Amino acid sequence: MDEEAQPFVARAQAQGDDEVVGGARVRTLQIAGRDVLLVTTGIGLVNAAAAGAVVASGLKPTAFVSAGSAGGLGDGVGVGDVVVGVSYAYARADARAFGYVIGQVPGMPATFAADQRLVDAARSSAGGHTVHAGEVVSGDTFVAGEIVDEVRRDFPGVLATDMESAALAHTAHLFGVPFVAVRGISDLCGAAEFSAHVDDAADRAADVVVGLLQTLD
């Protein structure tokens, strides 16, 4: 979403090319002394995966960072906190009838793992924000109401949910690109709070991502 991209534009020391590729907006920025591609993928798993594949195949990035907002699901996770994903699964994937675990796409790992170096860099860049690290699940269904209980039952350790990060982790896995998601918590899986706090959540996530960029060699 544009609201999730704007904090990075505001922090950029310079801006370069700005184009639309397959529906995704791709901007070249300089942030923390690094060249960064800011890709606004559009909402949802397919949009995220498609944009990620275009970038990974054509531009050879050194890492993917999925930044923006998310809904909080874990105990102790509050609005305004930041969640760094350590592992990622699909919230509504269910092929257990064929011997897979809940959240696993057949033929793929049970979960997609973040790059540990990126996780450590993000966790060390809290900058005064409350940062949690753990599992993130993603799906094309907004997690609210009775779905909240289902997701918590299926993923007992889950901290947050969004609509893109698992798909980007999946794409990064296929292309061998290091990946991490850094998401500000905009709501505790309730639509009313989401609209009120998404800008603040994205801003907090951007703080941590910029800190991550500054710590990497």
C-alpha positions as CSV (number, residue, x, y, z in Angstrom):
1,M,0.0,0.0,0.0
2,D,1.1,3.6,-0.6
3,E,0.7,4.2,3.2
4,E,3.3,1.5,3.8
5,A,5.7,2.9,1.2
6,Q,5.6,6.5,2.2
7,P,7.8,6.3,5.3
8,F,10.6,5.0,3.1
9,V,10.2,7.8,0.6
10,A,10.3,10.3,3.5
11,R,13.6,8.8,4.8
12,A,15.3,8.7,1.4
13,Q,18.3,10.9,0.8
14,A,17.8,10.7,-3.0
15,Q,15.2,9.3,-5.5
16,G,15.8,7.9,-8.9
17,D,13.7,5.9,-11.4
18,D,10.0,5.4,-10.7
19,E,8.2,2.9,-12.9
20,V,5.3,0.4,-12.9
21,V,6.1,-3.2,-13.8
22,G,3.3,-5.7,-13.9
23,G,1.2,-3.6,-11.6
24,A,3.9,-3.1,-9.0
25,R,5.4,0.4,-8.5
26,V,9.2,0.2,-8.4
27,R,11.2,3.2,-7.2
28,T,15.0,3.6,-6.8
29,L,15.9,5.3,-3.5
30,Q,19.1,5.9,-1.5
31,I,18.5,5.2,2.2
32,A,21.2,5.0,4.9
33,G,23.8,5.3,2.2
34,R,22.5,2.3,0.3
35,D,20.7,1.9,-3.0
36,V,17.3,0.5,-2.3
37,L,14.5,-0.7,-4.6
38,L,11.2,0.3,-3.0
39,V,8.6,-2.0,-4.5
40,T,4.9,-1.4,-3.8
41,T,3.6,-4.9,-4.7
42,G,-0.1,-4.4,-4.2
43,I,-2.2,-6.3,-1.6
44,G,-2.3,-10.0,-1.5
45,L,-0.3,-13.2,-2.0
46,V,-0.2,-13.2,-5.8
47,N,0.6,-9.6,-6.2
48,A,3.5,-10.0,-3.7
49,A,4.9,-13.2,-5.3
50,A,4.6,-11.7,-8.9
51,A,6.5,-8.6,-7.9
52,G,9.1,-10.5,-6.0
53,A,9.7,-12.8,-8.9
54,V,10.1,-9.9,-11.4
55,V,12.6,-8.2,-9.0
56,A,14.5,-11.4,-8.2
57,S,14.9,-12.6,-11.8
58,G,15.6,-9.2,-13.4
59,L,17.4,-7.1,-10.9
60,K,19.3,-9.6,-8.7
61,P,18.7,-8.0,-5.3
62,T,21.0,-8.9,-2.4
63,A,18.0,-9.2,0.0
64,F,14.2,-8.9,0.3
65,V,12.7,-7.0,3.2
66,S,8.9,-7.2,3.5
67,A,7.9,-4.0,5.4
68,G,4.7,-2.4,6.4
69,S,1.8,-3.2,8.7
70,A,0.4,-6.4,10.2
71,G,-2.3,-7.7,12.6
72,G,-1.1,-8.8,16.0
73,L,-2.0,-12.4,17.1
74,G,0.6,-13.4,19.7
75,D,0.4,-13.0,23.5
76,G,2.2,-9.8,24.5
77,V,2.1,-8.3,21.0
78,G,0.4,-4.9,21.1
79,V,-0.6,-2.1,18.7
80,G,2.5,-0.1,18.0
81,D,4.9,-3.0,18.4
82,V,7.1,-4.3,15.6
83,V,7.3,-8.0,14.6
84,V,10.3,-9.5,12.9
85,G,9.4,-12.7,11.2
86,V,11.6,-15.7,11.8
87,S,9.4,-18.2,10.0
88,Y,6.5,-17.8,7.6
89,A,3.6,-20.0,6.6
90,Y,0.3,-19.7,4.6
91,A,-2.6,-19.2,7.0
92,R,-5.1,-21.0,4.9
93,A,-3.0,-23.7,3.3
94,D,-4.2,-27.2,4.3
95,A,-3.0,-30.3,2.5
96,R,-2.9,-32.5,5.7
97,A,-4.9,-35.2,3.8
98,F,-1.7,-35.8,1.8
99,G,0.7,-35.8,4.8
100,Y,1.6,-32.1,4.9
101,V,1.3,-29.9,7.9
102,I,-1.1,-27.0,8.2
103,G,0.2,-23.9,6.4
104,Q,2.5,-25.9,4.1
105,V,2.3,-25.8,0.3
106,P,2.8,-29.3,-1.1
107,G,6.4,-29.8,-2.3
108,M,7.6,-26.8,-0.3
109,P,9.1,-26.6,3.3
110,A,6.7,-26.7,6.2
111,T,7.7,-23.0,6.9
112,F,10.0,-20.6,5.1
113,A,12.8,-19.4,7.2
114,A,14.1,-15.8,7.4
115,D,17.8,-15.1,6.9
116,Q,19.3,-15.1,10.4
117,R,21.7,-12.3,9.7
118,L,18.8,-10.1,8.7
119,V,16.7,-11.1,11.7
120,D,19.6,-10.3,14.0
121,A,20.2,-6.9,12.3
122,A,16.5,-6.0,12.6
123,R,16.3,-7.1,16.3
124,S,19.3,-4.9,17.1
125,S,17.7,-1.9,15.4
126,A,14.7,-1.5,17.7
127,G,15.5,2.2,18.2
128,G,13.2,2.4,21.3
129,H,10.4,0.4,19.7
130,T,9.2,-2.9,21.2
131,V,10.3,-5.6,18.8
132,H,9.2,-9.3,18.9
133,A,10.6,-12.1,16.7
134,G,8.7,-15.2,15.7
135,E,6.3,-16.7,13.3
136,V,4.3,-14.7,10.8
137,V,1.4,-16.2,8.7
138,S,-0.1,-14.7,5.6
139,G,-3.3,-15.2,3.5
140,D,-5.7,-13.4,1.3
141,T,-8.4,-13.4,4.0
142,F,-8.4,-10.5,6.5
143,V,-8.0,-12.2,9.9
144,A,-10.9,-11.0,12.1
145,G,-13.8,-12.5,14.1
146,E,-13.9,-16.3,14.2
147,I,-10.9,-16.6,11.9
148,V,-8.7,-15.3,14.7
149,D,-9.4,-18.3,16.8
150,E,-8.8,-20.7,13.9
151,V,-5.4,-19.2,13.1
152,R,-4.3,-19.2,16.7
153,R,-5.4,-22.8,17.0
154,D,-3.6,-23.9,13.8
155,F,-0.4,-21.8,14.6
156,P,0.0,-21.7,18.4
157,G,3.2,-19.7,18.3
158,V,2.1,-17.1,15.7
159,L,2.9,-13.5,16.4
160,A,1.3,-11.6,13.5
161,T,-0.5,-12.0,10.2
162,D,-0.4,-10.1,6.9
163,M,-1.3,-10.6,3.3
164,E,2.1,-10.7,1.6
165,S,5.1,-11.9,3.7
166,A,4.7,-15.7,3.3
167,A,4.4,-15.3,-0.5
168,L,7.5,-13.1,-0.6
169,A,9.4,-15.6,1.7
170,H,8.3,-18.4,-0.7
171,T,9.6,-16.4,-3.7
172,A,12.9,-15.6,-2.0
173,H,13.3,-19.3,-1.2
174,L,12.9,-20.2,-4.8
175,F,15.4,-17.6,-6.0
176,G,17.8,-18.0,-3.2
177,V,17.5,-14.4,-2.0
178,P,17.9,-13.7,1.8
179,F,14.6,-12.6,3.3
180,V,13.1,-11.0,6.4
181,A,9.8,-9.3,7.2
182,V,9.6,-6.3,9.5
183,R,6.0,-5.4,10.3
184,G,4.5,-2.8,12.5
185,I,1.4,-3.9,14.4
186,S,-1.6,-1.8,13.3
187,D,-4.3,-3.7,15.0
188,L,-5.1,-6.8,17.0
189,C,-6.9,-8.4,14.1
190,G,-9.8,-6.0,14.0
191,A,-10.6,-3.9,10.9
192,A,-11.6,-0.7,12.8
193,E,-8.2,-0.4,14.5
194,F,-6.3,-1.2,11.2
195,S,-7.6,1.9,9.5
196,A,-6.7,4.1,12.5
197,H,-3.1,2.9,13.0
198,V,-1.7,1.6,9.7
199,D,0.3,4.8,9.0
200,D,1.9,4.7,12.5
201,A,2.6,1.0,12.2
202,A,4.3,1.4,8.8
203,D,6.4,4.2,10.2
204,R,7.7,2.1,13.1
205,A,8.5,-0.7,10.7
206,A,10.5,1.7,8.5
207,D,12.5,2.9,11.5
208,V,13.6,-0.7,12.2
209,V,14.4,-1.4,8.5
210,V,16.5,1.7,8.2
211,G,18.4,0.7,11.3
212,L,18.8,-2.8,9.7
213,L,20.3,-1.1,6.6
214,Q,22.7,0.9,8.7
215,T,24.0,-2.2,10.6
216,L,24.7,-4.4,7.6
217,D,28.3,-4.5,6.2
